[in-house]
Amino acid sequence: MNKKDAANFKKILIQKRTELLNKVNNAQKELDSSSEENVGDEIDTASQNSQKEMYFELAANDKITLDTINDAIAKVERGTFGKCECCGENITLERLKAIPWSRYCIKCQEEAERPRK
């Protein structure tokens, strides 16, 4: 991958990281404010607990994505961005344009997702 493409992907990755951090921070603020509200009946409590679980699950997924994005940014800086972590081949530009923090080429990703017998 040439330096210009790598620099463009780094900008995209930093932008996505910022978006995710804002999303997590906003969700945390909303969660904090809902926790401070007076709880009504059992249905309200159950609803709040369900909402908290959803926020925690989303935050966990976003944390995984953030870690992967940070790894991708580090790879750009090391000059290894765009290489499959499994086979070492180049990840296609089409795949990187769709998911810039991709760790694997399509072939290795499909292999990893294939159910084991």
QUIRACOR-V814381 format. One record per residue. N is the residue number from 1. RES is the residue in three letters. PHI is phi in radians with two decimals (999 if undefined). NEAR is the number of other ideal C-beta (glycine too) atoms within 10 Angstrom. Layout:
n->{N;N}
res->{RES;RES}
phi->{PHI;PHI}
near->{NEAR;NEAR}
//
This chain:
n->{1;2;3;4;5;6;7;8;9;10;11;12;13;14;15;16;17;18;19;20;21;22;23;24;25;26;27;28;29;30;31;32;33;34;35;36;37;38;39;40;41;42;43;44;45;46;47;48;49;50;51;52;53;54;55;56;57;58;59;60;61;62;63;64;65;66;67;68;69;70;71;72;73;74;75;76;77;78;79;80;81;82;83;84;85;86;87;88;89;90;91;92;93;94;95;96;97;98;99;100;101;102;103;104;105;106;107;108;109;110;111;112;113;114;115;116;117}
res->{MET;ASN;LYS;LYS;ASP;ALA;ALA;ASN;PHE;LYS;LYS;ILE;LEU;ILE;GLN;LYS;ARG;THR;GLU;LEU;LEU;ASN;LYS;VAL;ASN;ASN;ALA;GLN;LYS;GLU;LEU;ASP;SER;SER;SER;GLU;GLU;ASN;VAL;GLY;ASP;GLU;ILE;ASP;THR;ALA;SER;GLN;ASN;SER;GLN;LYS;GLU;MET;TYR;PHE;GLU;LEU;ALA;ALA;ASN;ASP;LYS;ILE;THR;LEU;ASP;THR;ILE;ASN;ASP;ALA;ILE;ALA;LYS;VAL;GLU;ARG;GLY;THR;PHE;GLY;LYS;CYS;GLU;CYS;CYS;GLY;GLU;ASN;ILE;THR;LEU;GLU;ARG;LEU;LYS;ALA;ILE;PRO;TRP;SER;ARG;TYR;CYS;ILE;LYS;CYS;GLN;GLU;GLU;ALA;GLU;ARG;PRO;ARG;LYS}
phi->{999;-1.39;-1.13;-1.13;-1.08;-1.06;-1.12;-1.13;-1.14;-1.08;-1.06;-1.09;-1.11;-1.12;-1.10;-1.13;-1.07;-1.07;-1.05;-1.16;-1.08;-1.10;-1.09;-1.12;-1.10;-1.13;-1.11;-1.14;-1.09;-1.13;-1.11;-1.08;-1.21;-1.25;-1.26;-1.40;-1.20;-1.18;-1.52;-1.55;-1.50;-1.11;-1.15;-1.07;-1.09;-1.10;-1.11;-1.12;-1.12;-1.12;-1.13;-1.09;-1.04;-1.09;-1.07;-1.12;-1.16;-1.09;-1.11;-1.12;-1.12;-1.14;-1.12;-1.09;-1.11;-1.05;-1.07;-1.17;-1.12;-1.06;-1.10;-1.13;-1.10;-1.10;-1.14;-1.03;-1.16;-1.49;1.49;-1.94;-1.12;1.61;-1.74;-1.15;-1.26;-1.63;-1.79;1.46;-1.32;-1.21;-1.44;-1.10;-1.06;-1.05;-1.17;-1.16;-1.16;-1.31;-2.40;-1.06;-1.67;-1.00;-1.69;-2.27;-1.21;-1.05;-1.04;-1.22;-1.12;-1.09;-1.11;-1.16;-1.53;-1.19;-1.11;-1.49;-1.77}
near->{16;7;9;8;15;16;11;14;22;17;11;16;21;13;12;18;17;11;11;16;13;10;14;16;10;10;16;12;10;12;17;9;9;14;10;7;9;5;12;10;8;8;8;12;11;10;14;16;11;10;13;13;10;12;16;12;10;13;16;10;11;16;12;10;15;18;11;16;21;13;14;25;19;11;20;22;11;8;11;14;22;22;17;18;14;14;13;10;13;13;23;13;12;8;17;19;13;9;14;23;21;19;17;19;21;13;12;17;17;10;12;10;8;8;4;3;3}
//
